[in-house]
Amino acid sequence: GQKVVKHIRRYILRCSCCTTLTRELHRQFCPGCGNYTLVRLPFSIDKRGVARVYYDPNRHPSLKGIKYPIPKPKGGRNNTDLILTEDQLRERRRQLPRRKKKVV
């Protein structure tokens, strides 16, 4: 009753704006242009060690997020502004208050 691994699924992230490839799957924003346009694509490595990315150029891009206009940032301490670039994400994490631990 043992199972044998026949193949391993490997993925790579490709930016739909600047076509930069990255193998860091935890990223949300493109390392090249900084936009939120990374798409997960499967890839394989052959016996010679050459990577091949399986990409369909006729695939339509996702229209998620273009039905309504982006609201203006309101600012303030407890804002819910949209984070559009990686710089804004870093700045937001830096502004979060750090809670002090109580000494008992």
Beta strands, then each sheet from edge to edge (+ up, - down):
strand 1: 10-15
strand 2: 21-22
strand 3: 38-45
strand 4: 51-53
sheet 1: 2+ 1- 3+ 4-
end
